[in-house]
């Protein structure tokens, strides 16, 4: 007789008569069941993956069909636009032909019928030589109307040889000679307080400087008259800037007055220093960026159209800024994001980044507008041009410098600049006089051979060749010659 639980297979507790008896499986049976369940799970996963793949293929097919339909609609629109353009061209040609026919008919009429000459109006002698007997106010020469007659010079007694009525003719000649000498002196030979309006006009004409705006300060003639801080003047001297360029002469005094400026000057004219030096003067009035206030920076943001120009502006800014302890960081593509972010988090006074200016034409205007809208607006200048700026207060100042001023940038300037002064060196939109331009019309297949001949003519000189794509640049660079 067995005791309870002696056999594991029959060691189930007693159950009510209605309940099913538990079934115990051996280890091999349990492994077999587990294997089956795993196979079923794998099969289900495969079925789900196949379903997902099928759905993905269907989605791709739908996207492909949608793109095909969109391309077809775009082609249809292009065809419609082309038809409209052709129709407009036909209408224009018909109008032109109609005008030509009218001119031809008019010429034929004039040839056979003669042209109608307007009748000359005959002026009667009584109208031609009419005399007015009425007095006009401008013809009144009485003592009260002419200031010269209000204070007449009273003749004095004669005294001394060569003196008459108290006038010394020799002194008058000396004074006249002195005044004539003053007029003959060039503005470069005069001190600042000796400059007259005529001298300033000649100065602006000599350097081709023109302004558009109100309350414009005098341009600076040299670095000593620039009113820059002694530290910046030393930095300018160490950078090797002997004398300011015309755009610097005109724009720096405006920047030092915290005026918004639009500067237009040719490439290589020194525009960078024209806004960097006032910008550094502006920053030097603010607390230095440190660990305590690093979140308050940057104080200035410079946006450039390309990475290369941004790096060039950074080099120029650092050239002056490191003498003042001002930190400069550039944010451009092609460099480590982590490194640039780390430098920003450390705190800086100046950030130089891209895009701007030319990038607006390429569709980046929302990004530029977003940056400008994020600028602080609590220290904006007054909108009224007649209201004087407080020299002790620090206003938000905006500069826009370019070799040209596209319409999109003009829109931004009108929106974000307060009473700006437009400074133009030379003629806006005109090619610099230092460059001669030659346009050569030729076939596409003749371009490269002509380029090779032009480069051969340079002998030991250097040249820059511009192309429209990177592929063309690689092709031109790889070809010999």
C-alpha positions as CSV (number, residue, x, y, z in Angstrom):
1,X,0.0,0.0,0.0
2,X,1.4,3.4,-1.1
3,X,1.6,6.4,1.1
4,X,0.3,9.8,-0.2
5,X,2.6,11.7,-2.5
6,X,4.9,8.7,-3.1
7,X,4.3,9.0,-6.9
8,X,4.6,12.5,-8.4
9,X,2.4,11.7,-11.3
10,X,-0.5,10.9,-8.9
11,X,0.2,13.5,-6.3
12,X,-2.7,15.8,-7.1
13,X,-4.9,16.9,-4.3
14,X,-8.4,15.7,-4.2
15,X,-10.8,17.8,-6.2
16,X,-14.5,18.3,-6.1
17,X,-16.3,15.9,-8.3
18,X,-17.3,18.6,-10.8
19,X,-13.8,20.0,-11.4
20,X,-11.5,18.5,-14.1
21,X,-8.5,16.7,-12.9
22,X,-5.1,18.4,-13.5
23,X,-2.9,16.9,-16.1
24,X,0.9,16.7,-15.4
25,X,3.3,16.6,-18.3
26,X,6.8,15.3,-18.4
27,X,9.8,17.5,-19.0
28,X,10.0,16.4,-22.6
29,X,6.4,17.2,-23.2
30,X,6.8,20.6,-21.6
31,X,9.8,21.3,-23.8
32,X,7.9,20.2,-26.8
33,X,5.0,22.5,-25.9
34,X,7.4,25.4,-25.3
35,X,9.0,24.8,-28.7
36,X,5.6,24.8,-30.4
37,X,4.6,28.0,-28.7
38,X,7.9,29.6,-29.8
39,X,7.5,28.5,-33.3
40,X,4.0,29.9,-33.4
41,X,5.3,33.3,-32.0
42,X,8.0,33.4,-34.7
43,X,5.4,32.6,-37.3
44,X,3.2,35.4,-36.0
45,X,6.2,37.8,-36.0
46,X,6.9,36.9,-39.6
47,X,3.3,37.4,-40.6
48,X,3.3,40.8,-38.9
49,X,6.6,41.7,-40.6
50,X,5.2,40.6,-43.9
51,X,2.0,42.7,-43.2
52,X,4.2,45.7,-42.3
53,X,6.3,45.3,-45.5
54,X,3.2,45.0,-47.6
55,X,1.8,48.1,-46.0
56,X,5.1,49.9,-46.5
57,X,5.1,48.8,-50.2
58,X,1.6,50.0,-50.5
59,X,2.5,53.3,-48.9
60,X,5.5,53.7,-51.2
61,X,3.4,52.9,-54.1
62,X,0.8,55.4,-53.1
63,X,3.5,58.1,-52.5
64,X,5.0,57.2,-55.9
65,X,1.6,57.5,-57.6
66,X,1.0,60.8,-55.7
67,X,4.4,62.2,-56.7
68,X,3.7,61.1,-60.3
69,X,0.3,62.8,-60.2
70,X,1.9,66.0,-58.8
71,X,4.7,65.9,-61.4
72,X,2.0,65.4,-64.1
73,X,0.0,68.4,-62.7
74,X,3.2,70.5,-62.5
75,X,4.0,69.6,-66.1
76,X,0.5,70.5,-67.1
77,X,0.8,73.8,-65.2
78,X,4.2,74.4,-67.0
79,X,2.5,73.7,-70.3
80,X,-0.3,76.1,-69.4
81,X,2.2,78.8,-68.4
82,X,4.2,78.2,-71.5
83,X,1.0,78.6,-73.6
84,X,0.1,81.8,-71.7
85,X,3.6,83.1,-72.3
86,X,3.3,82.3,-76.0
87,X,-0.1,83.9,-76.2
88,X,1.3,87.1,-74.5
89,X,4.2,87.1,-76.9
90,X,1.9,86.7,-79.9
91,X,-0.3,89.5,-78.5
92,X,2.8,91.7,-78.0
93,X,4.0,90.9,-81.5
94,X,0.6,91.7,-83.0
95,X,0.6,95.1,-81.2
96,X,4.1,95.8,-82.4
97,X,3.2,94.9,-85.9
98,X,0.1,97.1,-85.7
99,X,2.2,100.0,-84.5
100,X,4.6,99.5,-87.3
101,X,1.8,99.4,-89.8
102,X,0.4,102.6,-88.3
103,X,3.8,104.3,-88.5
104,X,4.2,103.1,-92.1
105,X,0.8,104.5,-93.1
106,X,1.6,107.8,-91.3
107,X,4.9,108.0,-93.2
108,X,3.1,107.3,-96.5
109,X,0.5,110.0,-95.7
110,X,3.2,112.5,-94.9
111,X,5.1,111.7,-98.1
112,X,2.0,112.2,-100.4
113,X,-0.1,114.6,-98.4
114,X,2.5,116.5,-96.5
115,X,2.7,116.9,-92.7
116,X,0.5,119.4,-90.9
117,X,2.5,122.2,-89.4
118,X,1.1,123.9,-86.3
119,X,0.1,127.5,-86.9
120,X,2.3,130.0,-85.2
121,X,0.5,132.4,-82.9
122,X,1.0,136.0,-83.9
123,X,1.8,138.2,-81.0
124,X,0.6,141.8,-81.4
125,X,3.0,144.6,-80.7
126,X,0.6,145.9,-78.1
127,X,0.9,142.6,-76.2
128,X,4.7,142.2,-76.8
129,X,5.7,145.7,-75.5
130,X,3.0,146.1,-72.8
131,X,4.2,148.3,-69.9
132,X,2.9,148.0,-66.4
133,X,2.5,151.2,-64.4
134,X,1.8,149.4,-61.1
135,X,4.5,149.2,-58.4
136,X,5.5,145.9,-56.9
137,X,6.9,145.3,-53.4
138,X,10.1,144.0,-54.8
139,X,10.7,147.2,-56.6
140,X,10.6,149.3,-53.4
141,X,14.1,150.7,-52.7
142,X,13.2,152.8,-49.7
143,X,15.4,153.0,-46.6
144,X,13.1,150.8,-44.6
145,X,13.1,147.9,-47.1
146,X,16.8,147.7,-47.7
147,X,19.0,146.8,-44.7
148,X,22.0,148.6,-46.3
149,X,20.2,151.9,-45.9
150,X,19.2,151.3,-42.3
151,X,22.8,151.6,-41.0
152,X,24.6,154.0,-43.4
153,X,28.3,154.5,-42.8
154,X,29.1,158.0,-41.7
155,X,32.3,159.5,-43.3
156,X,34.9,160.4,-40.7
157,X,37.5,163.2,-40.8
158,X,40.6,162.7,-42.9
159,X,43.7,161.9,-40.9
160,X,47.1,160.6,-41.7
161,X,48.6,159.8,-45.1
162,X,46.7,157.1,-47.0
163,X,43.8,157.0,-44.6
164,X,40.3,157.9,-45.6
165,X,37.1,157.8,-43.5
166,X,38.8,155.8,-40.8
167,X,39.8,153.0,-43.2
168,X,43.3,151.7,-43.5
169,X,43.7,150.5,-47.1
170,X,46.9,148.6,-46.2
171,X,45.2,146.6,-43.5
172,X,42.3,145.9,-45.9
173,X,44.7,144.5,-48.5
174,X,46.5,142.3,-45.9
175,X,43.1,141.0,-44.7
176,X,42.0,140.3,-48.3
177,X,45.3,138.5,-49.0
178,X,44.8,136.4,-45.8
179,X,41.3,135.4,-46.8
180,X,42.4,134.6,-50.3
181,X,45.1,132.3,-48.9
182,X,42.6,130.7,-46.6
183,X,40.4,129.9,-49.6
184,X,43.3,128.5,-51.6
185,X,44.3,126.1,-48.8
186,X,43.2,122.5,-49.2
187,X,41.1,120.8,-46.5
188,X,44.0,118.4,-45.7
189,X,46.1,121.4,-44.7
190,X,43.5,122.7,-42.2
191,X,42.8,121.8,-38.6
192,X,39.4,120.4,-37.8
193,X,38.0,123.6,-36.3
194,X,39.1,125.5,-39.5
195,X,37.0,123.4,-41.8
196,X,34.2,125.2,-43.6
197,X,31.1,123.9,-45.3
198,X,32.9,124.3,-48.6
199,X,35.8,122.2,-47.3
200,X,33.5,119.4,-46.1
201,X,31.7,119.4,-49.5
202,X,35.1,119.0,-51.2
203,X,36.1,116.3,-48.8
204,X,33.0,114.3,-49.5
205,X,33.5,114.8,-53.3
206,X,37.1,113.7,-53.0
207,X,36.1,110.4,-51.5
208,X,32.8,110.0,-53.4
209,X,30.8,109.9,-50.1
210,X,27.0,110.5,-50.2
211,X,24.5,110.5,-47.5
212,X,20.7,110.1,-47.2
213,X,19.1,110.9,-43.8
214,X,18.8,113.5,-41.2
215,X,21.1,115.0,-38.5
216,X,24.2,113.4,-40.1
217,X,27.5,114.0,-38.2
218,X,30.7,115.0,-39.9
219,X,32.8,112.2,-41.4
220,X,36.2,111.6,-39.8
221,X,39.3,112.6,-41.8
222,X,41.8,110.3,-39.9
223,X,41.9,107.9,-36.9
224,X,42.8,110.6,-34.4
225,X,39.5,112.4,-35.2
226,X,37.4,109.2,-34.9
227,X,36.6,109.5,-31.2
228,X,37.3,105.8,-30.7
229,X,38.6,104.7,-27.3
230,X,42.4,104.7,-26.8
231,X,42.3,100.9,-26.6
232,X,40.7,100.6,-30.0
233,X,43.0,103.2,-31.5
234,X,46.0,101.1,-30.3
235,X,44.3,98.0,-31.8
236,X,43.8,99.8,-35.1
237,X,47.5,100.9,-35.1
238,X,48.7,97.3,-34.3
239,X,46.4,95.9,-37.1
240,X,48.3,98.1,-39.5
241,X,45.4,100.5,-40.5
242,X,47.3,103.6,-41.5
243,X,44.3,105.7,-42.7
244,X,40.5,105.0,-42.8
245,X,38.8,104.0,-46.0
246,X,35.9,106.2,-47.3
247,X,33.2,103.9,-45.9
248,X,35.0,103.9,-42.5
249,X,35.2,107.7,-42.6
250,X,31.5,108.0,-43.1
251,X,30.0,105.1,-41.1
252,X,32.1,105.0,-37.9
253,X,30.9,108.5,-36.6
254,X,27.3,107.4,-37.3
255,X,27.9,104.1,-35.4
256,X,29.5,105.9,-32.4
257,X,26.2,107.9,-32.2
258,X,24.3,104.7,-32.1
259,X,22.6,105.5,-35.4
260,X,21.2,102.7,-37.6
261,X,23.2,102.6,-40.8
262,X,22.8,101.1,-44.3
263,X,26.3,101.1,-45.9
264,X,26.8,100.4,-49.6
265,X,30.4,100.2,-50.8
266,X,32.3,97.9,-53.2
267,X,33.9,94.7,-52.2
268,X,37.3,95.2,-50.4
269,X,36.5,98.7,-49.3
270,X,36.8,98.0,-45.5
271,X,33.1,97.6,-44.7
272,X,33.9,95.0,-41.9
273,X,35.9,97.4,-39.8
274,X,33.3,100.1,-40.5
275,X,30.8,98.3,-38.4
276,X,33.1,96.2,-36.1
277,X,34.8,99.2,-34.5
278,X,31.5,101.0,-33.5
279,X,30.2,97.6,-32.4
280,X,33.1,97.0,-30.1
281,X,32.8,100.5,-28.7
282,X,29.1,99.7,-28.0
283,X,30.1,96.5,-26.2
284,X,32.8,98.1,-24.1
285,X,30.2,100.2,-22.4
286,X,28.4,97.0,-21.1
287,X,29.5,94.6,-18.3
288,X,32.0,91.9,-19.4
289,X,30.6,88.4,-19.9
290,X,31.6,86.1,-17.0
291,X,30.4,83.0,-15.3
292,X,27.9,85.1,-13.3
293,X,26.2,86.7,-16.3
294,X,27.1,84.4,-19.2
295,X,23.3,83.9,-19.9
296,X,22.9,87.6,-20.7
297,X,25.2,87.4,-23.8
298,X,25.8,87.8,-26.6
299,X,25.6,91.6,-26.9
300,X,26.0,91.6,-30.7
301,X,25.0,89.3,-33.5
302,X,26.6,89.5,-37.0
303,X,24.9,87.6,-39.8
304,X,26.8,87.0,-43.0
305,X,25.6,85.4,-46.3
306,X,28.3,82.6,-46.5
307,X,30.5,80.5,-44.2
308,X,33.6,82.0,-45.8
309,X,32.6,85.6,-45.2
310,X,31.5,84.8,-41.6
311,X,34.9,83.4,-40.9
312,X,36.5,86.4,-42.5
313,X,34.5,88.7,-40.3
314,X,35.4,86.6,-37.3
315,X,39.1,87.0,-38.1
316,X,38.7,90.8,-38.6
317,X,36.7,91.1,-35.3
318,X,39.2,89.1,-33.3
319,X,42.0,91.3,-34.6
320,X,40.5,94.2,-32.5
321,X,38.5,92.4,-29.9
322,X,41.2,90.4,-28.2
323,X,42.9,93.7,-27.0
324,X,39.6,94.5,-25.2
325,X,39.0,91.1,-23.7
326,X,35.9,90.6,-25.8
327,X,35.1,87.0,-26.8
328,X,33.9,86.2,-30.3
329,X,32.3,82.9,-31.5
330,X,31.3,82.0,-35.0
331,X,28.4,79.6,-35.9
332,X,28.8,78.1,-39.4
333,X,28.3,74.9,-41.2
334,X,31.1,72.4,-41.7
335,X,32.4,72.6,-38.1
336,X,31.6,70.6,-35.0
337,X,28.2,71.4,-33.6
338,X,29.3,70.3,-30.1
339,X,32.4,72.5,-30.1
340,X,30.4,75.5,-31.2
341,X,27.7,74.9,-28.7
342,X,30.3,74.5,-26.0
343,X,31.9,77.9,-26.9
344,X,28.5,79.5,-26.8
345,X,27.6,78.1,-23.4
346,X,30.9,79.4,-22.0
347,X,29.6,82.9,-22.8
348,X,30.6,85.4,-25.4
349,X,30.0,89.1,-26.4
350,X,29.8,88.6,-30.2
351,X,28.3,85.8,-32.3
352,X,29.0,85.7,-36.0
353,X,26.7,83.4,-38.0
354,X,25.1,82.7,-41.4
355,X,22.6,83.0,-43.2
356,X,21.7,86.6,-44.2
357,X,21.7,89.0,-47.1
358,X,22.2,86.9,-50.3
359,X,20.6,83.9,-48.5
360,X,17.3,85.8,-48.4
361,X,17.0,85.3,-52.2
362,X,17.6,81.6,-51.7
363,X,14.7,81.2,-49.3
364,X,16.2,81.8,-45.9
365,X,14.3,85.1,-45.2
366,X,12.1,83.4,-42.5
367,X,15.3,82.4,-40.5
368,X,16.7,85.9,-40.8
369,X,13.4,87.5,-39.7
370,X,13.2,85.0,-36.8
371,X,16.6,86.2,-35.6
372,X,15.7,89.8,-35.9
373,X,12.4,89.3,-34.1
374,X,14.2,87.6,-31.3
375,X,16.3,90.7,-30.6
376,X,15.5,92.7,-27.5
377,X,13.0,95.5,-28.1
378,X,13.0,97.3,-24.8
379,X,15.8,99.6,-25.9
380,X,14.6,100.6,-29.4
381,X,15.3,104.1,-30.6
382,X,12.4,106.6,-30.8
383,X,10.5,106.5,-34.2
384,X,10.4,110.3,-34.4
385,X,13.4,111.6,-36.3
386,X,13.4,114.9,-34.6
387,X,13.7,113.4,-31.1
388,X,17.3,113.5,-29.8
389,X,19.1,110.4,-28.7
390,X,20.3,110.2,-25.1
391,X,24.0,109.8,-25.2
392,X,24.0,108.1,-21.8
393,X,21.4,105.5,-22.8
394,X,22.3,102.4,-24.8
395,X,20.0,101.8,-27.7
396,X,19.6,98.8,-29.9
397,X,21.6,99.5,-33.0
398,X,21.4,97.8,-36.4
399,X,23.8,98.0,-39.3
400,X,23.3,96.6,-42.8
401,X,26.4,96.6,-45.1
402,X,26.6,95.3,-48.6
403,X,28.0,95.9,-52.0
404,X,24.5,96.1,-53.3
405,X,21.0,96.5,-51.7
406,X,18.5,93.9,-53.1
407,X,14.8,94.7,-52.8
408,X,14.3,91.9,-50.2
409,X,17.0,93.4,-48.0
410,X,15.5,96.9,-48.4
411,X,12.2,95.5,-47.1
412,X,14.0,94.2,-44.0
413,X,15.8,97.5,-43.5
414,X,12.5,99.5,-43.6
415,X,11.0,97.2,-41.1
416,X,13.8,96.7,-38.6
417,X,15.9,99.9,-38.8
418,X,14.9,103.1,-37.0
419,X,15.5,106.3,-39.0
420,X,18.6,104.8,-40.7
421,X,21.3,106.9,-42.5
422,X,22.2,105.5,-46.0
423,X,25.9,105.9,-46.7
424,X,26.9,105.2,-50.3
425,X,30.5,105.2,-51.6
426,X,30.5,105.7,-55.3
427,X,27.3,104.9,-57.2
428,X,25.0,102.1,-55.9
429,X,24.7,99.2,-58.2
430,X,27.6,100.4,-60.4
431,X,30.6,98.2,-61.0
432,X,33.8,99.4,-59.3
433,X,36.1,101.5,-61.4
434,X,39.0,99.3,-60.4
435,X,37.6,96.4,-62.5
436,X,37.1,96.3,-66.3
437,X,34.4,94.0,-67.6
438,X,34.4,92.2,-70.9
439,X,31.4,90.1,-72.1
440,X,32.2,87.4,-74.7
441,X,29.4,85.7,-76.5
442,X,30.2,82.2,-77.6
443,X,28.9,78.6,-77.8
444,X,29.0,76.3,-74.8
445,X,31.5,74.0,-76.5
446,X,34.0,76.9,-77.0
447,X,34.0,78.1,-73.4
448,X,36.7,75.8,-72.0
449,X,39.2,76.4,-74.9
450,X,38.7,80.1,-74.6
451,X,39.3,80.0,-70.9
452,X,42.5,78.1,-71.4
453,X,43.8,80.8,-73.8
454,X,42.9,83.5,-71.3
455,X,44.7,81.7,-68.5
456,X,47.8,81.2,-70.8
457,X,47.9,84.9,-71.5
458,X,48.3,85.6,-67.8
459,X,51.8,84.0,-67.7
460,X,52.9,84.4,-64.0
461,X,49.8,86.3,-62.8
462,X,47.0,84.8,-60.7
463,X,43.3,84.6,-61.5
464,X,40.1,83.4,-60.0
465,X,37.6,81.5,-62.1
466,X,34.0,81.4,-61.1
467,X,31.6,78.7,-62.2
468,X,27.9,78.0,-61.3
469,X,28.2,74.4,-59.8
470,X,30.7,72.4,-57.8
471,X,30.8,69.8,-60.6
472,X,32.0,72.4,-63.1
473,X,34.6,73.6,-60.6
474,X,36.0,70.1,-60.3
475,X,36.0,69.7,-64.1
476,X,37.9,73.0,-64.6
477,X,40.3,72.2,-61.8
478,X,41.2,68.7,-63.1
479,X,41.8,69.7,-66.7
480,X,45.5,70.6,-67.5
481,X,46.5,74.1,-68.4
